[in-house]
Amino acid sequence: MFIEKGDAFKGEGLFLRLKVTVKVNFRLGRGMRRTIGFLVALFGFFTFSFAQPIWGPDVQVSYNDEAALETQLAVTGEALHVVWGEWGSDSLGSYDDIFYIQSTDSGAHWSDTLRLSLRDNKGDVGPSIAAGVNDIHVVWNWFGGGMCYRRSTDGGLTWGSIDTALINGRPLHSAIFLQSDSLYLVSIDPFSKITKFRKSTNRGLTWLPVQDLGPGWQQPQVLVQRNLVHVFVEVLRPNAGEVFYTRSTDGGQTWASMWMMSSDDNRNSIFPCLTGRDTLNVYAVWMDRKYSPYDWTGDIFIRRSTDGGKTWAPEESLTVEHRAWDSDAIVQGDTLHVVWEDERTDPGRNNELFYRMSTDRGTTWGPEVRLTYAPQHSRYPSLGYGGKYLHLVWADGRRDPTFNESDVFHKRKVLFPSGIDVASPNGPVHGASVLRVFPNPARNMIFIHGIKEDVIAIYDVTGRLVRRIISLGSLRKEGVISWDCRDEKGKEVRSGVYFIRIGGNWQSQKVVVTR
């Protein structure tokens, strides 16, 4: 099922309000009473399941009659900016173009599609986007003459001319990152196989000289955390591709030597991805075929650094089916979201999107969640978040069984409660309680300090309501209320991560229960 652009999101965080009257003749046999009890319980389970915050429906947002490729998403608050490449053909032959679309209300409504490239049959591919409050920056690669750069200074309403002089040559892929007034650009020269870096300190008006960072082949990634600049790139080795990493600690002036992030094992490690926030936590994600018996697919791997890329933890595999492909990841507070293509449901013919989430900075992971159920490929996932939503865009071919047409789709997930960014730079909601919990971790009792609201609720990492506590009158006389680490039925909860939500705002506090 999918919904077309402009339709309301009616499936997210849905709370069913149904009144059901069941009359049972207790003279029935015990077996019949058990059957009726089971059905009532089953109905209650499904009612409760639908009442949880979930991923919304698939929404089609582009309608061109070509094949959408390489979708990229940038989110600032409630504004969503999407670019993608699109392959097509006309009387002059085949062509590739770059398109743009936006939403200013968290994906509820979308603008018309705008072509950013020129219809010149030269091949425009590999778009990357960075967005601020008003400035939108897009780069892509043009087989007719190098890398193209275009920007908007009014939130994507109008666009300046195309600049093709930033990095010479015919790069296959580029990546761009915006931090405050500074732009960071990374691209690959396919002839010299060198990774190129260039920086602007005035939002793209002028640019500093180009720097060579080291070897490169394709799929560069750039991430900036204050003065730390991280670059992650695929490098072609004698027998396979591997992913390499380098960083700068002075805003891009000087760089460390590149080193191999993946294992040098003659099995392809490709599709590098970087994510992090304004902390020293950095995450590198890629697809590696080292354990796969298949020719093209593999597993999604991740490595984490807690010191700004100086040292890295050992790699960890997030999948075990060996059918994964391209992925994307985004970190938000303590929560890490990863989505990837996977062809396990129909090997060789249909890729679907799967998702995993960690709420403790990648230490432990929730279960895999299948996100798409389309008859044709769902590919090129791209994540972003803003406000209370996690957003996902991708290219989807469900409308055309011939694979000649595909469209851009969008879906979103409410980031409540486990995905809430408790470390938001904007601070807590005005007038909300400032929660303190003790002890944390806890075995049997947690004391919650700073309660001003009437209701608190405890959720697990999947968003399932575990316990609701009414903190009226004397129960919160001193601003303290306790949770005995039990659910609504009085049963002890399992060891794990839980979230305490207060009142009607989006503030929450993570707690850990250990048995």
Wavefront OBJ file of the C-alpha trace (Angstrom):
o trace
v 0.000 0.000 0.000
v 1.186 3.491 -0.730
v -0.289 6.974 -0.652
v 0.134 9.622 -3.300
v 1.675 13.017 -2.673
v -0.491 15.412 -0.685
v -2.507 12.817 1.193
v -2.515 13.092 4.976
v -0.465 10.731 7.123
v -3.187 8.874 8.969
v -1.252 5.771 9.946
v 1.463 7.142 12.229
v 1.158 6.765 15.977
v -2.468 5.798 15.479
v -4.475 5.336 18.666
v -7.615 3.295 18.214
v -10.573 4.364 20.282
v -12.987 1.489 20.038
v -15.711 0.497 22.420
v -16.463 -3.203 22.291
v -19.150 -4.977 24.275
v -18.768 -8.722 24.614
v -21.523 -10.732 26.283
v -20.478 -14.195 27.329
v -22.779 -16.929 28.636
v -20.719 -18.367 31.464
v -22.668 -21.582 31.249
v -20.658 -22.311 28.133
v -18.062 -25.013 28.363
v -14.573 -24.272 29.574
v -13.124 -24.771 26.072
v -15.540 -22.258 24.543
v -14.767 -19.699 27.254
v -11.058 -20.151 26.610
v -11.590 -19.650 22.891
v -13.566 -16.453 23.442
v -10.985 -15.231 25.935
v -8.218 -15.888 23.432
v -10.016 -13.940 20.697
v -10.635 -11.006 23.011
v -6.976 -11.030 24.051
v -5.880 -11.237 20.428
v -8.087 -8.269 19.554
v -6.589 -6.348 22.451
v -3.084 -7.175 21.260
v -3.718 -5.838 17.772
v -5.448 -2.772 19.182
v -2.451 -2.115 21.414
v 0.001 -2.728 18.553
v -1.713 -0.200 16.315
v -1.611 2.338 19.132
v 2.202 2.516 19.025
v 4.245 5.074 17.109
v 5.204 3.365 13.830
v 6.538 4.080 10.375
v 3.972 5.887 8.266
v 2.824 4.817 4.795
v 4.878 4.922 1.603
v 4.167 8.216 -0.170
v 5.021 8.761 -3.827
v 6.459 12.272 -4.318
v 7.799 12.260 -7.912
v 5.894 11.454 -11.093
v 8.341 11.709 -14.003
v 8.218 8.971 -16.631
v 11.856 7.980 -16.239
v 13.949 5.982 -13.802
v 14.793 7.759 -10.529
v 18.228 6.962 -9.114
v 20.574 7.988 -6.303
v 18.118 9.778 -4.016
v 19.637 12.136 -1.418
v 17.829 13.861 1.479
v 18.678 16.909 3.620
v 16.424 17.964 6.525
v 16.347 21.231 8.481
v 13.531 21.305 11.027
v 10.287 20.673 9.153
v 11.856 21.407 5.739
v 12.815 18.427 3.563
v 15.005 18.819 0.471
v 15.432 15.889 -1.927
v 17.622 15.539 -5.014
v 18.009 12.558 -7.304
v 19.318 11.525 -10.684
v 16.930 10.373 -13.356
v 17.660 8.329 -16.456
v 15.524 8.664 -19.572
v 15.592 8.869 -23.355
v 14.160 11.052 -26.115
v 14.656 11.626 -29.840
v 18.258 12.712 -29.206
v 19.161 9.603 -27.252
v 19.534 8.691 -23.598
v 20.182 11.281 -20.920
v 20.596 11.730 -17.174
v 19.226 14.691 -15.248
v 19.239 15.976 -11.677
v 15.900 16.848 -10.073
v 14.870 18.559 -6.842
v 11.712 18.609 -4.730
v 10.905 19.995 -1.270
v 8.418 19.831 1.571
v 8.070 22.549 4.216
v 5.740 20.620 6.546
v 7.640 17.422 7.409
v 6.541 15.612 4.262
v 2.778 16.181 4.482
v 2.811 18.133 1.194
v 5.395 18.423 -1.571
v 6.338 20.995 -4.177
v 6.445 20.388 -7.901
v 9.558 18.767 -9.345
v 12.351 21.097 -10.528
v 15.136 20.045 -12.895
v 18.472 21.454 -11.683
v 20.603 20.212 -14.579
v 20.399 21.123 -18.256
v 18.849 18.747 -20.791
v 22.086 18.270 -22.734
v 22.410 14.470 -23.075
v 25.818 14.586 -21.389
v 24.966 12.540 -18.322
v 24.317 14.216 -14.978
v 24.679 11.731 -12.109
v 25.715 11.312 -8.476
v 23.948 14.214 -6.696
v 24.752 15.287 -3.129
v 22.878 17.920 -1.094
v 23.539 20.052 2.000
v 20.966 22.380 3.517
v 20.794 25.179 6.060
v 17.834 27.352 7.047
v 17.837 29.233 3.739
v 20.876 27.998 1.804
v 20.579 24.793 -0.230
v 23.707 23.460 -1.932
v 23.758 20.678 -4.546
v 26.668 19.114 -6.402
v 26.605 16.440 -9.074
v 28.877 15.033 -11.765
v 28.580 15.916 -15.426
v 30.207 13.620 -17.954
v 30.321 16.514 -20.398
v 32.709 18.644 -18.378
v 33.281 17.889 -14.690
v 31.526 18.561 -11.409
v 28.519 20.891 -11.231
v 27.568 23.060 -8.258
v 24.331 24.980 -7.801
v 22.855 26.767 -4.798
v 19.692 28.438 -3.577
v 19.654 31.220 -0.975
v 15.888 31.303 -0.417
v 15.131 27.772 0.771
v 14.994 26.172 -2.666
v 12.500 28.544 -4.317
v 15.008 29.945 -6.836
v 18.432 28.750 -7.906
v 21.614 30.374 -9.140
v 23.546 29.404 -12.253
v 25.529 26.169 -12.564
v 29.229 26.395 -11.683
v 31.446 23.767 -13.359
v 34.858 25.126 -12.325
v 35.156 23.990 -8.692
v 36.956 20.702 -9.382
v 38.231 19.903 -12.885
v 38.047 16.539 -14.581
v 35.097 14.164 -14.786
v 34.475 12.939 -11.250
v 32.119 10.015 -10.787
v 30.833 10.992 -7.355
v 31.014 13.990 -5.026
v 29.838 14.817 -1.507
v 29.118 18.142 0.188
v 28.622 19.177 3.824
v 27.462 22.490 5.324
v 28.436 23.698 8.790
v 27.508 27.292 9.638
v 28.946 29.410 6.786
v 31.474 26.790 5.645
v 31.036 24.274 2.843
v 33.171 21.151 2.578
v 33.407 19.420 -0.797
v 34.977 16.042 -1.596
v 35.208 14.511 -5.054
v 37.100 11.769 -6.905
v 39.203 12.210 -10.028
v 38.603 8.891 -11.865
v 41.694 9.266 -14.065
v 44.275 9.903 -11.356
v 42.174 8.009 -8.758
v 42.832 10.778 -6.236
v 40.399 12.105 -3.612
v 40.027 15.901 -3.954
v 38.965 18.321 -1.208
v 37.881 21.954 -1.414
v 36.396 24.346 1.147
v 34.400 27.577 1.111
v 34.117 29.752 4.228
v 31.372 32.015 2.834
v 28.618 29.599 1.736
v 29.991 28.962 -1.708
v 30.763 32.526 -2.856
v 34.505 31.834 -3.071
v 36.567 28.687 -2.599
v 39.997 27.839 -1.221
v 42.471 25.898 -3.391
v 41.911 22.196 -4.154
v 43.782 19.683 -1.962
v 44.739 16.080 -2.754
v 43.887 13.772 0.161
v 45.061 10.413 -1.103
v 43.738 7.476 -3.141
v 40.106 7.311 -4.158
v 37.821 5.505 -6.542
v 34.180 6.410 -5.896
v 31.457 7.075 -3.295
v 33.212 9.717 -1.121
v 31.595 10.778 2.163
v 32.349 13.866 4.252
v 31.291 14.666 7.836
v 32.207 17.773 9.859
v 32.141 18.113 13.657
v 33.357 21.592 14.540
v 37.056 21.550 13.499
v 37.075 17.805 12.816
v 36.580 16.920 9.152
v 36.123 13.227 8.349
v 36.389 11.706 4.855
v 35.410 8.118 4.047
v 35.915 6.819 0.517
v 36.023 3.661 -1.555
v 39.481 2.826 -2.948
v 40.182 0.330 -5.737
v 42.751 -2.227 -4.617
v 44.469 -4.793 -6.892
v 41.736 -7.411 -6.394
v 38.790 -5.612 -4.755
v 37.451 -2.342 -3.465
v 38.100 -1.387 0.172
v 36.976 1.595 2.254
v 39.542 4.111 3.498
v 39.380 6.918 6.064
v 41.202 10.162 6.775
v 40.555 13.189 8.944
v 41.603 16.763 9.556
v 41.682 18.280 13.046
v 42.020 21.892 11.893
v 39.001 22.409 9.666
v 40.571 20.950 6.522
v 43.922 22.748 6.457
v 46.046 19.634 7.065
v 45.200 15.954 6.797
v 46.296 12.628 8.252
v 47.334 9.810 5.948
v 44.539 7.633 4.598
v 44.215 4.185 6.135
v 42.071 1.151 5.393
v 38.910 0.897 7.505
v 37.820 -2.506 6.142
v 39.819 -5.742 6.006
v 42.187 -6.292 3.080
v 40.690 -9.656 2.120
v 40.134 -9.443 -1.661
v 36.369 -9.151 -1.135
v 34.641 -5.905 -2.075
v 33.917 -3.368 0.668
v 31.850 -0.624 -0.931
v 29.120 1.998 -0.328
v 30.829 3.893 2.526
v 28.657 6.015 4.820
v 29.587 8.408 7.666
v 27.436 9.856 10.402
v 27.893 11.659 13.717
v 26.785 14.681 15.738
v 28.510 17.551 17.564
v 30.350 15.100 19.800
v 33.377 12.878 19.350
v 31.229 9.897 18.349
v 31.652 8.975 14.682
v 30.156 5.966 12.871
v 31.405 4.412 9.633
v 29.035 2.054 7.789
v 29.610 0.076 4.606
v 28.728 -3.125 2.731
v 31.315 -5.925 2.861
v 31.234 -9.225 0.970
v 33.744 -10.980 3.236
v 31.214 -13.512 4.609
v 28.964 -13.692 1.557
v 28.812 -16.663 -0.817
v 27.086 -14.474 -3.412
v 28.666 -12.521 -6.244
v 27.205 -9.066 -5.616
v 25.660 -8.771 -2.171
v 27.091 -8.934 1.338
v 26.468 -7.633 4.853
v 26.280 -4.209 6.463
v 29.267 -3.476 8.716
v 29.830 -0.685 11.206
v 32.739 0.749 13.177
v 32.543 3.379 15.902
v 34.995 5.964 17.173
v 34.499 7.743 20.504
v 37.465 10.097 20.136
v 36.716 11.925 16.919
v 38.208 9.335 14.573
v 41.568 8.959 16.323
v 40.889 5.321 17.192
v 38.140 2.932 16.101
v 36.399 -0.055 17.677
v 36.473 -3.386 15.803
v 34.021 -3.810 12.969
v 30.606 -5.346 13.658
v 28.168 -6.919 11.211
v 24.569 -5.665 11.437
v 23.198 -8.294 9.023
v 23.703 -12.042 8.602
v 21.674 -12.895 5.487
v 24.499 -11.815 3.099
v 21.956 -10.158 0.783
v 22.518 -6.505 1.730
v 23.600 -3.735 -0.623
v 23.653 0.073 -0.354
v 22.957 1.644 3.075
v 22.556 4.948 4.888
v 22.859 5.878 8.558
v 22.142 8.842 10.780
v 22.883 9.478 14.448
v 20.521 11.511 16.579
v 21.359 12.001 20.218
v 22.215 8.539 21.560
v 20.139 6.879 18.859
v 21.623 5.458 15.673
v 19.418 4.618 12.687
v 20.607 2.404 9.798
v 18.668 1.493 6.654
v 19.818 -0.655 3.747
v 18.780 -2.412 0.549
v 18.322 -6.155 0.870
v 17.328 -8.735 -1.737
v 16.641 -11.639 0.657
v 12.928 -11.676 -0.206
v 13.506 -12.217 -3.964
v 17.215 -12.728 -4.675
v 18.481 -11.183 -7.874
v 15.182 -9.579 -8.795
v 13.857 -7.346 -6.041
v 15.580 -5.237 -3.388
v 13.573 -4.135 -0.358
v 14.533 -1.754 2.449
v 15.324 -2.939 5.981
v 16.027 -0.939 9.141
v 17.748 -1.321 12.526
v 18.025 1.062 15.453
v 20.360 1.359 18.423
v 19.419 3.599 21.348
v 22.762 3.346 23.155
v 25.220 4.640 20.559
v 25.621 1.336 18.783
v 26.295 -0.830 21.837
v 23.158 -2.935 21.385
v 20.729 -3.165 18.487
v 17.015 -3.690 18.054
v 15.577 -6.232 15.609
v 15.551 -5.834 11.849
v 12.410 -4.179 10.481
v 11.323 -4.576 6.873
v 10.172 -1.181 5.571
v 8.995 -1.776 1.996
v 6.790 -4.380 0.318
v 7.007 -3.465 -3.362
v 6.865 -5.758 -6.425
v 9.955 -4.058 -7.888
v 13.203 -2.624 -6.553
v 13.264 -0.225 -3.585
v 16.740 1.330 -3.729
v 19.055 4.206 -2.803
v 17.789 4.871 0.753
v 18.602 8.223 2.351
v 17.807 9.215 5.961
v 17.284 12.544 7.703
v 15.528 13.836 10.787
v 13.964 17.022 11.999
v 11.378 17.937 14.611
v 9.787 14.728 15.843
v 10.240 12.681 12.661
v 12.804 10.384 11.139
v 12.508 10.668 7.352
v 13.415 8.198 4.618
v 13.422 8.719 0.845
v 14.254 6.162 -1.803
v 13.764 5.242 -5.479
v 10.983 2.731 -6.027
v 9.977 0.851 -9.186
v 6.650 -0.559 -8.013
v 4.661 1.217 -10.732
v 6.569 -0.374 -13.628
v 7.303 -4.112 -13.878
v 9.689 -3.457 -16.805
v 12.179 -1.599 -14.565
v 12.185 1.354 -17.002
v 10.412 3.717 -14.611
v 10.873 4.410 -10.933
v 9.771 7.196 -8.630
v 10.898 8.885 -5.457
v 9.034 7.731 -2.349
v 9.014 9.067 1.201
v 7.980 7.704 4.567
v 8.501 8.934 8.098
v 8.599 7.610 11.631
v 7.631 9.426 14.812
v 10.746 9.745 16.979
v 8.803 9.088 20.160
v 9.797 7.899 22.571
v 12.988 5.946 21.928
v 14.183 8.083 19.057
v 13.797 11.405 20.830
v 16.925 13.507 20.792
v 17.404 14.113 24.511
v 20.634 15.941 23.699
v 18.926 18.441 21.426
v 20.901 21.700 21.135
v 17.644 23.568 21.606
v 17.272 22.214 25.141
v 14.052 20.957 26.774
v 10.617 22.254 25.934
v 9.849 25.488 27.750
v 8.064 24.790 31.021
v 8.824 21.080 30.951
v 10.261 19.144 33.853
v 13.997 18.517 33.960
v 14.155 14.787 34.619
v 16.739 13.123 36.854
v 16.637 9.407 37.527
v 18.442 7.406 40.199
v 19.841 4.833 40.234
v 20.588 4.328 36.560
v 21.201 1.475 35.778
v 18.767 -0.032 38.288
v 17.601 -3.486 39.340
v 14.248 -3.113 41.097
v 13.434 0.563 41.696
v 14.011 3.832 39.879
v 13.310 7.224 41.468
v 12.294 9.951 39.024
v 13.024 13.490 40.226
v 11.625 16.744 38.852
v 8.082 15.598 38.079
v 5.609 18.439 37.461
v 3.259 16.702 35.035
v 0.329 14.488 35.989
v 1.271 11.447 33.926
v 4.514 9.693 33.161
v 4.845 6.750 30.795
v 7.562 4.154 30.295
v 8.280 2.671 26.847
v 10.689 0.047 25.588
v 13.055 0.521 22.628
v 10.407 -0.593 20.115
v 7.996 2.137 21.219
v 5.709 -0.268 23.123
v 4.037 1.196 26.212
v 5.269 -0.688 29.278
v 3.766 1.262 32.176
v 1.724 4.414 32.760
v 1.910 6.089 36.197
v -0.486 8.768 37.418
v 1.486 11.178 39.628
v -1.348 13.117 41.252
v -1.382 14.957 44.572
v 0.772 13.497 47.340
v 2.431 11.069 44.918
v 4.463 13.931 43.520
v 4.383 16.258 46.523
v 8.177 16.374 46.604
v 8.603 16.174 42.846
v 9.703 12.553 43.078
v 7.945 9.427 41.905
v 9.193 5.842 41.734
v 8.930 3.060 39.166
v 9.292 -0.476 40.475
v 10.564 -1.779 37.121
v 7.325 -3.648 36.504
v 4.834 -3.460 33.659
v 1.090 -2.740 33.779
v 0.379 -6.321 34.902
v 2.892 -6.157 37.756
v 5.397 -8.388 35.980
v 9.072 -7.542 36.246
v 10.404 -6.093 32.990
v 13.371 -7.669 31.297
v 16.864 -6.234 31.349
v 17.259 -3.550 28.713
v 16.843 0.093 27.770
v 13.612 1.950 28.568
v 12.401 5.518 28.086
v 10.428 7.691 30.490
v 8.169 10.243 28.830
v 6.549 13.068 30.791
v 3.418 15.057 30.111
v 2.443 16.104 26.627
v 5.837 17.253 25.368
v 8.491 15.234 23.618
v 11.043 15.159 26.425
v 12.175 11.723 27.516
v 14.892 10.153 29.632
v 16.665 6.871 28.930
v 17.034 4.380 31.776
v 18.637 0.957 31.933
v 17.244 -2.007 33.858
v 19.621 -4.833 34.777
v 18.515 -8.065 36.392
l 1 2 3 4 5 6 7 8 9 10 11 12 13 14 15 16 17 18 19 20 21 22 23 24 25 26 27 28 29 30 31 32 33 34 35 36 37 38 39 40 41 42 43 44 45 46 47 48 49 50 51 52 53 54 55 56 57 58 59 60 61 62 63 64 65 66 67 68 69 70 71 72 73 74 75 76 77 78 79 80 81 82 83 84 85 86 87 88 89 90 91 92 93 94 95 96 97 98 99 100 101 102 103 104 105 106 107 108 109 110 111 112 113 114 115 116 117 118 119 120 121 122 123 124 125 126 127 128 129 130 131 132 133 134 135 136 137 138 139 140 141 142 143 144 145 146 147 148 149 150 151 152 153 154 155 156 157 158 159 160 161 162 163 164 165 166 167 168 169 170 171 172 173 174 175 176 177 178 179 180 181 182 183 184 185 186 187 188 189 190 191 192 193 194 195 196 197 198 199 200 201 202 203 204 205 206 207 208 209 210 211 212 213 214 215 216 217 218 219 220 221 222 223 224 225 226 227 228 229 230 231 232 233 234 235 236 237 238 239 240 241 242 243 244 245 246 247 248 249 250 251 252 253 254 255 256 257 258 259 260 261 262 263 264 265 266 267 268 269 270 271 272 273 274 275 276 277 278 279 280 281 282 283 284 285 286 287 288 289 290 291 292 293 294 295 296 297 298 299 300 301 302 303 304 305 306 307 308 309 310 311 312 313 314 315 316 317 318 319 320 321 322 323 324 325 326 327 328 329 330 331 332 333 334 335 336 337 338 339 340 341 342 343 344 345 346 347 348 349 350 351 352 353 354 355 356 357 358 359 360 361 362 363 364 365 366 367 368 369 370 371 372 373 374 375 376 377 378 379 380 381 382 383 384 385 386 387 388 389 390 391 392 393 394 395 396 397 398 399 400 401 402 403 404 405 406 407 408 409 410 411 412 413 414 415 416 417 418 419 420 421 422 423 424 425 426 427 428 429 430 431 432 433 434 435 436 437 438 439 440 441 442 443 444 445 446 447 448 449 450 451 452 453 454 455 456 457 458 459 460 461 462 463 464 465 466 467 468 469 470 471 472 473 474 475 476 477 478 479 480 481 482 483 484 485 486 487 488 489 490 491 492 493 494 495 496 497 498 499 500 501 502 503 504 505 506 507 508 509 510 511 512 513 514 515
